Amino acid sequence: MAIEVSWSDEAKKTFENNIEYLLKEWTEREIKRFIQQTDYVISRLQENPEFYRPSRKNKKVRRAKLNRYITLFYRYYPSKKEIVLLSFWNIKQDPDKLRH
């Protein structure tokens, strides 16, 4: 049985926020690279959901670094064979706002 991946509302919002930031500050090439890296990491998660390290704040949440600036936080539910993407965190944000 394949592992399902679902996006939380926060993940959708923070993903779009990162795309908007890249549109303003970088080129289309960086946007394409970010999307490709996101797709690659999600495919790796489906193969091995516990590959990435647990979050420092919550051991049930894991973090996958997409690039130097952005980390994907997700949660794996083994009994449901489901991964829920929680948020895309840009390190330029206020670290006190990080929930995971």
C-alpha positions, 0 to 999 in steps of 0.5 A: 500500500502506497503512503498517501501525502496530504497538505495541511492548510498551513502547508499550502499557505506557506508553500505559496508564500515562499513562491511569492517571495521567490517571485519578488526576490529571485528568478524563475529558475530558482522557483522551478528549482524550489518546486522540483526540490519539493517534489523530490523530497515528497517522493523520498518521504513516500519511500522512507517517511522516517528518513528525516530528523525529528523536530527539536520542539516536537519529536512526532514532527519531522523536518526535511531541509529543502534548501539552505533557507526552507525546511518542510515540516511533516508528520507521519502516521504509520497506522494510516500510511499517511504523511501530512505536510504541516508547513514550509518554514523560511529561516528568515522568519521570526524563530519564535513563531515556529510551532513545530 
